[in-house]
Amino acid sequence: MNTINKLQDIFRDVFDDDEIEINQDMTANDLEDWDSLMHIQLLVAAEEKFSIKFSTAEVLNLKNVGDFVALIDKKLENK
């Protein structure tokens, strides 16, 4: 399973919605319930799922799901 598929499972779990389909260009504006609290929950769930940690600077630079996937992949390569 690739990173975006694993991330989609995280989104579905965090938002409690099995219908969510994420894509590279998706942003918080695309999901009604994606607020700052949900953003933190997504980050924590991703850290747990992939066994990685994000810095504040890395998180602040994320613009969309594609950036999130790229950051996760970069972290996994450097493990």
C-alpha positions in Angstrom: 0.0 0.0 0.0 1.5 3.3 -1.0 1.7 6.5 1.2 -1.4 8.2 -0.2 -3.6 5.1 0.3 -2.3 4.8 3.9 -3.0 8.5 4.4 -6.5 8.1 3.0 -7.1 5.5 5.7 -6.0 8.0 8.3 -8.3 10.7 6.9 -11.2 8.3 6.9 -10.4 7.3 10.5 -9.9 10.8 11.9 -12.9 12.2 10.1 -15.0 9.1 10.8 -16.1 9.0 7.1 -15.4 6.0 4.9 -16.4 7.9 1.8 -13.5 10.4 1.9 -11.3 10.3 -1.2 -8.2 12.3 -0.9 -6.0 13.6 -3.8 -2.7 15.4 -4.2 -4.3 18.9 -4.5 -6.8 18.6 -1.6 -6.6 21.2 1.1 -8.4 21.9 4.4 -10.8 24.1 2.3 -12.1 20.9 0.6 -13.3 19.2 3.7 -16.0 20.9 5.8 -14.8 19.5 9.1 -11.1 20.0 8.5 -10.2 22.6 11.2 -7.1 23.2 13.3 -8.0 20.4 15.8 -8.6 17.9 13.0 -5.3 19.0 11.4 -3.4 18.2 14.6 -5.2 14.8 14.8 -4.2 14.0 11.3 -0.6 14.9 12.0 -0.5 12.8 15.2 -2.2 9.8 13.5 0.3 10.0 10.6 3.2 10.2 13.0 1.9 7.0 14.7 1.1 5.1 11.5 4.4 5.8 9.8 6.6 5.9 13.0 7.9 9.4 12.2 7.9 12.9 13.8 7.1 16.2 12.1 8.7 19.5 13.1 6.6 22.7 13.4 8.5 24.2 10.5 7.7 21.2 8.3 4.0 21.3 9.2 3.8 25.1 8.5 5.1 24.5 5.0 2.4 22.0 4.0 0.1 23.5 1.4 -1.9 20.4 0.4 -2.2 16.6 0.7 0.5 16.2 -2.0 3.0 18.1 0.2 2.0 15.9 3.1 2.6 12.8 1.1 6.0 14.1 -0.1 7.0 15.0 3.5 6.1 11.5 4.7 7.9 9.8 1.9 11.0 12.0 2.6 10.9 11.1 6.3 10.5 7.4 5.5 13.5 7.5 3.1 15.7 9.1 5.9 14.8 6.5 8.5 
